[in-house]
Amino acid sequence: MQNKNSLFVKNYNQSLAAVDLGTKLTEKTAASLMNVVDGTDEMIFEINQIAEA
C-alpha cells in the first residue's frame, strides 16, 4: 500500500507543478498581450495626432 500512496503523492506533486507552470505561462502571456494592446493604443494615438496636425 505504501507504493500506491507514494505514487499518488508523486503524481499529485507533478500535477501541482504542471498547474503552477501553466499559471506562470498564462500570466506571462497576459502581460505580453497587455503590452501589445498598450503599444497599439499608443500607436493609434500618435497616428491621430499626426492626422489632426
PDB file as gemmi writes it, atoms N, CA and C in Angstrom:
CRYST1    1.000    1.000    1.000  90.00  90.00  90.00 P 1                      
ATOM      1  N   MET A   1       0.822  -1.202   0.000  1.00  0.00           N  
ATOM      2  CA  MET A   1       0.000   0.000   0.000  1.00  0.00           C  
ATOM      3  C   MET A   1       0.866   1.266   0.000  1.00  0.00           C  
ATOM      4  N   GLN A   2       2.046   1.140   0.612  1.00  0.00           N  
ATOM      5  CA  GLN A   2       2.943   2.300   0.680  1.00  0.00           C  
ATOM      6  C   GLN A   2       3.324   2.781  -0.720  1.00  0.00           C  
ATOM      7  N   ASN A   3       3.577   1.834  -1.640  1.00  0.00           N  
ATOM      8  CA  ASN A   3       3.951   2.206  -3.001  1.00  0.00           C  
ATOM      9  C   ASN A   3       2.844   2.969  -3.707  1.00  0.00           C  
ATOM     10  N   LYS A   4       1.585   2.536  -3.504  1.00  0.00           N  
ATOM     11  CA  LYS A   4       0.458   3.230  -4.131  1.00  0.00           C  
ATOM     12  C   LYS A   4       0.360   4.661  -3.622  1.00  0.00           C  
ATOM     13  N   ASN A   5       0.489   4.840  -2.294  1.00  0.00           N  
ATOM     14  CA  ASN A   5       0.424   6.180  -1.715  1.00  0.00           C  
ATOM     15  C   ASN A   5       1.581   7.041  -2.200  1.00  0.00           C  
ATOM     16  N   SER A   6       2.751   6.457  -2.285  1.00  0.00           N  
ATOM     17  CA  SER A   6       3.926   7.186  -2.741  1.00  0.00           C  
ATOM     18  C   SER A   6       3.749   7.634  -4.192  1.00  0.00           C  
ATOM     19  N   LEU A   7       3.214   6.743  -5.008  1.00  0.00           N  
ATOM     20  CA  LEU A   7       2.967   7.074  -6.411  1.00  0.00           C  
ATOM     21  C   LEU A   7       1.909   8.171  -6.526  1.00  0.00           C  
ATOM     22  N   PHE A   8       0.870   8.074  -5.693  1.00  0.00           N  
ATOM     23  CA  PHE A   8      -0.177   9.098  -5.694  1.00  0.00           C  
ATOM     24  C   PHE A   8       0.408  10.460  -5.348  1.00  0.00           C  
ATOM     25  N   VAL A   9       1.233  10.489  -4.290  1.00  0.00           N  
ATOM     26  CA  VAL A   9       1.840  11.759  -3.861  1.00  0.00           C  
ATOM     27  C   VAL A   9       2.745  12.308  -4.958  1.00  0.00           C  
ATOM     28  N   LYS A  10       3.509  11.444  -5.598  1.00  0.00           N  
ATOM     29  CA  LYS A  10       4.400  11.876  -6.682  1.00  0.00           C  
ATOM     30  C   LYS A  10       3.583  12.458  -7.837  1.00  0.00           C  
ATOM     31  N   ASN A  11       2.532  11.764  -8.236  1.00  0.00           N  
ATOM     32  CA  ASN A  11       1.692  12.257  -9.323  1.00  0.00           C  
ATOM     33  C   ASN A  11       0.996  13.564  -8.944  1.00  0.00           C  
ATOM     34  N   TYR A  12       0.566  13.638  -7.693  1.00  0.00           N  
ATOM     35  CA  TYR A  12      -0.090  14.852  -7.193  1.00  0.00           C  
ATOM     36  C   TYR A  12       0.874  16.035  -7.248  1.00  0.00           C  
ATOM     37  N   ASN A  13       2.100  15.810  -6.799  1.00  0.00           N  
ATOM     38  CA  ASN A  13       3.101  16.880  -6.817  1.00  0.00           C  
ATOM     39  C   ASN A  13       3.450  17.293  -8.244  1.00  0.00           C  
ATOM     40  N   GLN A  14       3.521  16.323  -9.138  1.00  0.00           N  
ATOM     41  CA  GLN A  14       3.792  16.640 -10.543  1.00  0.00           C  
ATOM     42  C   GLN A  14       2.631  17.437 -11.138  1.00  0.00           C  
ATOM     43  N   SER A  15       1.409  17.098 -10.753  1.00  0.00           N  
ATOM     44  CA  SER A  15       0.243  17.835 -11.235  1.00  0.00           C  
ATOM     45  C   SER A  15       0.259  19.274 -10.729  1.00  0.00           C  
ATOM     46  N   LEU A  16       0.599  19.442  -9.455  1.00  0.00           N  
ATOM     47  CA  LEU A  16       0.697  20.802  -8.899  1.00  0.00           C  
ATOM     48  C   LEU A  16       1.772  21.609  -9.617  1.00  0.00           C  
ATOM     49  N   ALA A  17       2.892  20.978  -9.906  1.00  0.00           N  
ATOM     50  CA  ALA A  17       3.974  21.660 -10.615  1.00  0.00           C  
ATOM     51  C   ALA A  17       3.523  22.060 -12.018  1.00  0.00           C  
ATOM     52  N   ALA A  18       2.776  21.188 -12.676  1.00  0.00           N  
ATOM     53  CA  ALA A  18       2.278  21.488 -14.025  1.00  0.00           C  
ATOM     54  C   ALA A  18       1.278  22.638 -13.994  1.00  0.00           C  
ATOM     55  N   VAL A  19       0.414  22.644 -12.999  1.00  0.00           N  
ATOM     56  CA  VAL A  19      -0.561  23.732 -12.860  1.00  0.00           C  
ATOM     57  C   VAL A  19       0.167  25.046 -12.587  1.00  0.00           C  
ATOM     58  N   ASP A  20       1.172  25.003 -11.727  1.00  0.00           N  
ATOM     59  CA  ASP A  20       1.955  26.200 -11.413  1.00  0.00           C  
ATOM     60  C   ASP A  20       2.645  26.729 -12.660  1.00  0.00           C  
ATOM     61  N   LEU A  21       3.240  25.844 -13.431  1.00  0.00           N  
ATOM     62  CA  LEU A  21       3.912  26.241 -14.663  1.00  0.00           C  
ATOM     63  C   LEU A  21       2.910  26.843 -15.644  1.00  0.00           C  
ATOM     64  N   GLY A  22       1.755  26.200 -15.779  1.00  0.00           N  
ATOM     65  CA  GLY A  22       0.718  26.713 -16.667  1.00  0.00           C  
ATOM     66  C   GLY A  22       0.224  28.083 -16.232  1.00  0.00           C  
ATOM     67  N   THR A  23       0.092  28.276 -14.932  1.00  0.00           N  
ATOM     68  CA  THR A  23      -0.347  29.569 -14.405  1.00  0.00           C  
ATOM     69  C   THR A  23       0.675  30.651 -14.718  1.00  0.00           C  
ATOM     70  N   LYS A  24       1.949  30.341 -14.510  1.00  0.00           N  
ATOM     71  CA  LYS A  24       3.010  31.311 -14.807  1.00  0.00           C  
ATOM     72  C   LYS A  24       3.035  31.646 -16.296  1.00  0.00           C  
ATOM     73  N   LEU A  25       2.875  30.640 -17.131  1.00  0.00           N  
ATOM     74  CA  LEU A  25       2.860  30.868 -18.580  1.00  0.00           C  
ATOM     75  C   LEU A  25       1.675  31.744 -18.971  1.00  0.00           C  
ATOM     76  N   THR A  26       0.522  31.478 -18.370  1.00  0.00           N  
ATOM     77  CA  THR A  26      -0.672  32.278 -18.647  1.00  0.00           C  
ATOM     78  C   THR A  26      -0.464  33.724 -18.223  1.00  0.00           C  
ATOM     79  N   GLU A  27       0.142  33.926 -17.051  1.00  0.00           N  
ATOM     80  CA  GLU A  27       0.414  35.286 -16.579  1.00  0.00           C  
ATOM     81  C   GLU A  27       1.359  36.022 -17.515  1.00  0.00           C  
ATOM     82  N   LYS A  28       2.396  35.343 -17.982  1.00  0.00           N  
ATOM     83  CA  LYS A  28       3.350  35.974 -18.906  1.00  0.00           C  
ATOM     84  C   LYS A  28       2.681  36.294 -20.239  1.00  0.00           C  
ATOM     85  N   THR A  29       1.842  35.379 -20.709  1.00  0.00           N  
ATOM     86  CA  THR A  29       1.129  35.609 -21.966  1.00  0.00           C  
ATOM     87  C   THR A  29       0.195  36.807 -21.835  1.00  0.00           C  
ATOM     88  N   ALA A  30      -0.534  36.879 -20.725  1.00  0.00           N  
ATOM     89  CA  ALA A  30      -1.443  38.003 -20.498  1.00  0.00           C  
ATOM     90  C   ALA A  30      -0.668  39.316 -20.428  1.00  0.00           C  
ATOM     91  N   ALA A  31       0.469  39.314 -19.750  1.00  0.00           N  
ATOM     92  CA  ALA A  31       1.288  40.521 -19.654  1.00  0.00           C  
ATOM     93  C   ALA A  31       1.795  40.939 -21.032  1.00  0.00           C  
ATOM     94  N   SER A  32       2.192  39.977 -21.843  1.00  0.00           N  
ATOM     95  CA  SER A  32       2.654  40.283 -23.195  1.00  0.00           C  
ATOM     96  C   SER A  32       1.528  40.868 -24.035  1.00  0.00           C  
ATOM     97  N   LEU A  33       0.355  40.279 -23.922  1.00  0.00           N  
ATOM     98  CA  LEU A  33      -0.790  40.801 -24.676  1.00  0.00           C  
ATOM     99  C   LEU A  33      -1.153  42.212 -24.237  1.00  0.00           C  
ATOM    100  N   MET A  34      -1.061  42.472 -22.936  1.00  0.00           N  
ATOM    101  CA  MET A  34      -1.342  43.822 -22.438  1.00  0.00           C  
ATOM    102  C   MET A  34      -0.324  44.813 -23.002  1.00  0.00           C  
ATOM    103  N   ASN A  35       0.931  44.400 -23.110  1.00  0.00           N  
ATOM    104  CA  ASN A  35       1.953  45.269 -23.705  1.00  0.00           C  
ATOM    105  C   ASN A  35       1.639  45.559 -25.164  1.00  0.00           C  
ATOM    106  N   VAL A  36       1.167  44.563 -25.884  1.00  0.00           N  
ATOM    107  CA  VAL A  36       0.784  44.758 -27.288  1.00  0.00           C  
ATOM    108  C   VAL A  36      -0.380  45.738 -27.375  1.00  0.00           C  
ATOM    109  N   VAL A  37      -1.374  45.544 -26.504  1.00  0.00           N  
ATOM    110  CA  VAL A  37      -2.537  46.436 -26.501  1.00  0.00           C  
ATOM    111  C   VAL A  37      -2.106  47.864 -26.173  1.00  0.00           C  
ATOM    112  N   ASP A  38      -1.277  48.016 -25.162  1.00  0.00           N  
ATOM    113  CA  ASP A  38      -0.791  49.346 -24.791  1.00  0.00           C  
ATOM    114  C   ASP A  38      -0.025  49.981 -25.942  1.00  0.00           C  
ATOM    115  N   GLY A  39       0.819  49.212 -26.584  1.00  0.00           N  
ATOM    116  CA  GLY A  39       1.581  49.724 -27.727  1.00  0.00           C  
ATOM    117  C   GLY A  39       0.673  50.104 -28.874  1.00  0.00           C  
ATOM    118  N   THR A  40      -0.353  49.307 -29.116  1.00  0.00           N  
ATOM    119  CA  THR A  40      -1.307  49.601 -30.193  1.00  0.00           C  
ATOM    120  C   THR A  40      -2.085  50.876 -29.885  1.00  0.00           C  
ATOM    121  N   ASP A  41      -2.530  51.023 -28.642  1.00  0.00           N  
ATOM    122  CA  ASP A  41      -3.246  52.238 -28.245  1.00  0.00           C  
ATOM    123  C   ASP A  41      -2.367  53.465 -28.432  1.00  0.00           C  
ATOM    124  N   GLU A  42      -1.109  53.344 -28.037  1.00  0.00           N  
ATOM    125  CA  GLU A  42      -0.184  54.467 -28.181  1.00  0.00           C  
ATOM    126  C   GLU A  42       0.043  54.797 -29.649  1.00  0.00           C  
ATOM    127  N   MET A  43       0.175  53.762 -30.476  1.00  0.00           N  
ATOM    128  CA  MET A  43       0.398  53.975 -31.903  1.00  0.00           C  
ATOM    129  C   MET A  43      -0.814  54.662 -32.541  1.00  0.00           C  
ATOM    130  N   ILE A  44      -2.008  54.221 -32.175  1.00  0.00           N  
ATOM    131  CA  ILE A  44      -3.228  54.847 -32.707  1.00  0.00           C  
ATOM    132  C   ILE A  44      -3.304  56.311 -32.270  1.00  0.00           C  
ATOM    133  N   PHE A  45      -2.958  56.587 -31.018  1.00  0.00           N  
ATOM    134  CA  PHE A  45      -2.950  57.955 -30.521  1.00  0.00           C  
ATOM    135  C   PHE A  45      -1.986  58.814 -31.341  1.00  0.00           C  
ATOM    136  N   GLU A  46      -0.782  58.290 -31.584  1.00  0.00           N  
ATOM    137  CA  GLU A  46       0.215  59.029 -32.362  1.00  0.00           C  
ATOM    138  C   GLU A  46      -0.283  59.271 -33.789  1.00  0.00           C  
ATOM    139  N   ILE A  47      -0.889  58.274 -34.405  1.00  0.00           N  
ATOM    140  CA  ILE A  47      -1.415  58.419 -35.765  1.00  0.00           C  
ATOM    141  C   ILE A  47      -2.498  59.499 -35.796  1.00  0.00           C  
ATOM    142  N   ASN A  48      -3.373  59.482 -34.800  1.00  0.00           N  
ATOM    143  CA  ASN A  48      -4.425  60.503 -34.727  1.00  0.00           C  
ATOM    144  C   ASN A  48      -3.845  61.892 -34.526  1.00  0.00           C  
ATOM    145  N   GLN A  49      -2.792  61.997 -33.731  1.00  0.00           N  
ATOM    146  CA  GLN A  49      -2.140  63.295 -33.526  1.00  0.00           C  
ATOM    147  C   GLN A  49      -1.577  63.820 -34.841  1.00  0.00           C  
ATOM    148  N   ILE A  50      -0.949  62.949 -35.616  1.00  0.00           N  
ATOM    149  CA  ILE A  50      -0.390  63.334 -36.907  1.00  0.00           C  
ATOM    150  C   ILE A  50      -1.514  63.727 -37.865  1.00  0.00           C  
ATOM    151  N   ALA A  51      -2.595  62.954 -37.849  1.00  0.00           N  
ATOM    152  CA  ALA A  51      -3.714  63.218 -38.769  1.00  0.00           C  
ATOM    153  C   ALA A  51      -4.380  64.548 -38.460  1.00  0.00           C  
ATOM    154  N   GLU A  52      -4.413  64.920 -37.188  1.00  0.00           N  
ATOM    155  CA  GLU A  52      -5.045  66.181 -36.804  1.00  0.00           C  
ATOM    156  C   GLU A  52      -4.170  67.392 -37.083  1.00  0.00           C  
ATOM    157  N   ALA A  53      -2.859  67.184 -37.249  1.00  0.00           N  
ATOM    158  CA  ALA A  53      -1.924  68.295 -37.432  1.00  0.00           C  
ATOM    159  C   ALA A  53      -2.070  68.962 -38.794  1.00  0.00           C  
TER     160      ALA A  53                                                      
END                                                                             
